Amino acid sequence: MSFQILAREYLVQLERTIRDAQSSREMTGELSYRPILHEFISGVCRSINENIVVVYEPRQQSRAGKPDWRFHNRQSLGLYGYVEAKALDLVNRLSVSDYQSQVNRYLSLGNRIILTDGVDFLFIDPDGTQSIHSLVQKPIILDSLSTTALNITLEHKFADYFSQTNFRSISESQLIFEVASRAK
């Protein structure tokens, strides 16, 4: 499926989710939209490379914490990186400064990170280089979210993010398990 179709479907579902959650006054900042963000990210990964494994809510990553998503290659087991979701803000751009200590912990693992609020995607390299790409421009008018112009550069940024893997640190027992499970 094309990025544009995935993005449009995501925005339609996001708009519906926000409206339903707001009408019931039960919306939480980041948790309310995570399931549809997961579907969007998973779809983007499938469209780029079928060998990208998306792990939602992975276990503790060394001493760095538990990111919301972790990506690795099914064949090489190389790690692409992590995604950390934050509360959706329909008006203001996502800022790394609000989450700097958490981002620094993930960067200490030596892999790339995407910090997102579901609309803004802040790509951070291990050397600290950052670039932000928004799916749609903010401020967002909820009535027209699903028809707002898409930022196609985000598609290229995702393709770049998933173009190469990096090493991953694992213990000796994890290595034995990984080798044994593939030896079947």
Contacts in CASP RR format, 6 or more apart in sequence:
PFRMAT RR
TARGET T0000
AUTHOR 0000-0000-0000
METHOD contacts of the structure
MODEL  1
MSFQILAREYLVQLERTIRDAQSSREMTGELSYRPILHEFISGVCRSINE
NIVVVYEPRQQSRAGKPDWRFHNRQSLGLYGYVEAKALDLVNRLSVSDYQ
SQVNRYLSLGNRIILTDGVDFLFIDPDGTQSIHSLVQKPIILDSLSTTAL
NITLEHKFADYFSQTNFRSISESQLIFEVASRAK
1 43 0 8 1.000
1 46 0 8 1.000
1 47 0 8 1.000
2 47 0 8 1.000
3 44 0 8 1.000
3 47 0 8 1.000
3 152 0 8 1.000
3 154 0 8 1.000
3 155 0 8 1.000
3 158 0 8 1.000
4 150 0 8 1.000
4 152 0 8 1.000
4 155 0 8 1.000
6 40 0 8 1.000
6 43 0 8 1.000
6 44 0 8 1.000
6 47 0 8 1.000
7 40 0 8 1.000
7 135 0 8 1.000
7 150 0 8 1.000
7 154 0 8 1.000
8 146 0 8 1.000
8 150 0 8 1.000
9 40 0 8 1.000
10 36 0 8 1.000
10 37 0 8 1.000
10 39 0 8 1.000
10 40 0 8 1.000
10 135 0 8 1.000
11 135 0 8 1.000
11 136 0 8 1.000
11 145 0 8 1.000
11 146 0 8 1.000
11 148 0 8 1.000
12 146 0 8 1.000
13 36 0 8 1.000
13 39 0 8 1.000
14 33 0 8 1.000
14 36 0 8 1.000
14 118 0 8 1.000
14 145 0 8 1.000
15 142 0 8 1.000
15 145 0 8 1.000
15 146 0 8 1.000
17 32 0 8 1.000
17 33 0 8 1.000
17 36 0 8 1.000
18 27 0 8 1.000
18 32 0 8 1.000
18 33 0 8 1.000
18 88 0 8 1.000
18 142 0 8 1.000
18 145 0 8 1.000
19 142 0 8 1.000
21 27 0 8 1.000
21 28 0 8 1.000
21 32 0 8 1.000
29 87 0 8 1.000
29 88 0 8 1.000
30 85 0 8 1.000
30 86 0 8 1.000
30 87 0 8 1.000
30 88 0 8 1.000
30 117 0 8 1.000
32 88 0 8 1.000
33 88 0 8 1.000
33 118 0 8 1.000
34 68 0 8 1.000
34 85 0 8 1.000
37 85 0 8 1.000
37 116 0 8 1.000
37 118 0 8 1.000
38 54 0 8 1.000
38 56 0 8 1.000
38 69 0 8 1.000
41 54 0 8 1.000
41 69 0 8 1.000
41 83 0 8 1.000
42 54 0 8 1.000
44 155 0 8 1.000
44 158 0 8 1.000
45 52 0 8 1.000
45 54 0 8 1.000
45 71 0 8 1.000
45 162 0 8 1.000
46 52 0 8 1.000
48 158 0 8 1.000
48 159 0 8 1.000
48 162 0 8 1.000
49 73 0 8 1.000
49 162 0 8 1.000
50 74 0 8 1.000
51 73 0 8 1.000
51 74 0 8 1.000
51 75 0 8 1.000
52 71 0 8 1.000
52 72 0 8 1.000
52 73 0 8 1.000
52 74 0 8 1.000
52 80 0 8 1.000
52 162 0 8 1.000
53 71 0 8 1.000
53 72 0 8 1.000
53 73 0 8 1.000
53 74 0 8 1.000
54 69 0 8 1.000
54 71 0 8 1.000
55 69 0 8 1.000
55 70 0 8 1.000
55 71 0 8 1.000
55 72 0 8 1.000
56 68 0 8 1.000
56 69 0 8 1.000
57 66 0 8 1.000
57 68 0 8 1.000
57 69 0 8 1.000
58 66 0 8 1.000
58 67 0 8 1.000
58 69 0 8 1.000
58 70 0 8 1.000
59 66 0 8 1.000
60 66 0 8 1.000
61 67 0 8 1.000
61 70 0 8 1.000
61 82 0 8 1.000
61 106 0 8 1.000
61 109 0 8 1.000
62 109 0 8 1.000
62 169 0 8 1.000
63 105 0 8 1.000
64 105 0 8 1.000
64 106 0 8 1.000
64 108 0 8 1.000
64 109 0 8 1.000
65 105 0 8 1.000
65 106 0 8 1.000
67 82 0 8 1.000
67 83 0 8 1.000
67 84 0 8 1.000
67 106 0 8 1.000
67 113 0 8 1.000
68 82 0 8 1.000
68 83 0 8 1.000
68 84 0 8 1.000
68 85 0 8 1.000
69 82 0 8 1.000
69 83 0 8 1.000
69 85 0 8 1.000
70 79 0 8 1.000
70 81 0 8 1.000
70 82 0 8 1.000
71 79 0 8 1.000
71 80 0 8 1.000
71 81 0 8 1.000
71 82 0 8 1.000
71 83 0 8 1.000
71 162 0 8 1.000
72 78 0 8 1.000
72 79 0 8 1.000
72 80 0 8 1.000
72 81 0 8 1.000
72 165 0 8 1.000
72 168 0 8 1.000
73 79 0 8 1.000
73 80 0 8 1.000
73 165 0 8 1.000
76 165 0 8 1.000
77 168 0 8 1.000
77 178 0 8 1.000
78 165 0 8 1.000
78 166 0 8 1.000
78 167 0 8 1.000
78 168 0 8 1.000
79 111 0 8 1.000
79 165 0 8 1.000
79 166 0 8 1.000
79 167 0 8 1.000
79 168 0 8 1.000
80 111 0 8 1.000
80 112 0 8 1.000
80 161 0 8 1.000
80 162 0 8 1.000
80 164 0 8 1.000
80 165 0 8 1.000
80 166 0 8 1.000
81 111 0 8 1.000
81 112 0 8 1.000
81 113 0 8 1.000
81 114 0 8 1.000
81 161 0 8 1.000
81 166 0 8 1.000
82 106 0 8 1.000
82 109 0 8 1.000
82 111 0 8 1.000
82 112 0 8 1.000
82 113 0 8 1.000
82 114 0 8 1.000
83 113 0 8 1.000
83 114 0 8 1.000
83 115 0 8 1.000
83 116 0 8 1.000
84 99 0 8 1.000
84 102 0 8 1.000
84 103 0 8 1.000
84 106 0 8 1.000
84 113 0 8 1.000
84 114 0 8 1.000
84 115 0 8 1.000
84 116 0 8 1.000
85 116 0 8 1.000
85 117 0 8 1.000
85 118 0 8 1.000
86 94 0 8 1.000
86 98 0 8 1.000
86 99 0 8 1.000
86 115 0 8 1.000
86 116 0 8 1.000
86 117 0 8 1.000
87 117 0 8 1.000
88 117 0 8 1.000
88 118 0 8 1.000
88 119 0 8 1.000
89 117 0 8 1.000
89 138 0 8 1.000
90 119 0 8 1.000
90 138 0 8 1.000
90 139 0 8 1.000
90 140 0 8 1.000
90 142 0 8 1.000
91 138 0 8 1.000
91 139 0 8 1.000
91 140 0 8 1.000
92 138 0 8 1.000
93 120 0 8 1.000
93 132 0 8 1.000
93 134 0 8 1.000
93 138 0 8 1.000
94 115 0 8 1.000
94 116 0 8 1.000
94 117 0 8 1.000
94 120 0 8 1.000
94 122 0 8 1.000
94 132 0 8 1.000
96 103 0 8 1.000
96 115 0 8 1.000
96 122 0 8 1.000
96 124 0 8 1.000
96 130 0 8 1.000
99 115 0 8 1.000
103 113 0 8 1.000
103 115 0 8 1.000
103 124 0 8 1.000
106 113 0 8 1.000
107 113 0 8 1.000
107 124 0 8 1.000
107 126 0 8 1.000
107 128 0 8 1.000
109 169 0 8 1.000
110 126 0 8 1.000
110 166 0 8 1.000
111 126 0 8 1.000
111 166 0 8 1.000
111 168 0 8 1.000
112 123 0 8 1.000
112 124 0 8 1.000
112 125 0 8 1.000
112 126 0 8 1.000
112 161 0 8 1.000
112 166 0 8 1.000
113 123 0 8 1.000
113 124 0 8 1.000
114 121 0 8 1.000
114 122 0 8 1.000
114 123 0 8 1.000
114 124 0 8 1.000
114 161 0 8 1.000
115 121 0 8 1.000
115 122 0 8 1.000
115 124 0 8 1.000
116 122 0 8 1.000
118 135 0 8 1.000
119 134 0 8 1.000
119 135 0 8 1.000
119 136 0 8 1.000
119 138 0 8 1.000
119 140 0 8 1.000
120 132 0 8 1.000
120 133 0 8 1.000
120 134 0 8 1.000
120 135 0 8 1.000
120 138 0 8 1.000
121 132 0 8 1.000
121 133 0 8 1.000
121 134 0 8 1.000
121 135 0 8 1.000
121 154 0 8 1.000
121 157 0 8 1.000
122 130 0 8 1.000
122 131 0 8 1.000
122 132 0 8 1.000
123 130 0 8 1.000
123 131 0 8 1.000
123 132 0 8 1.000
123 133 0 8 1.000
123 157 0 8 1.000
123 161 0 8 1.000
124 130 0 8 1.000
126 166 0 8 1.000
131 157 0 8 1.000
133 151 0 8 1.000
133 153 0 8 1.000
133 154 0 8 1.000
133 157 0 8 1.000
134 151 0 8 1.000
134 154 0 8 1.000
135 150 0 8 1.000
135 151 0 8 1.000
135 154 0 8 1.000
136 145 0 8 1.000
136 148 0 8 1.000
136 149 0 8 1.000
136 150 0 8 1.000
136 151 0 8 1.000
137 148 0 8 1.000
137 149 0 8 1.000
137 151 0 8 1.000
140 148 0 8 1.000
141 148 0 8 1.000
170 178 0 8 1.000
END
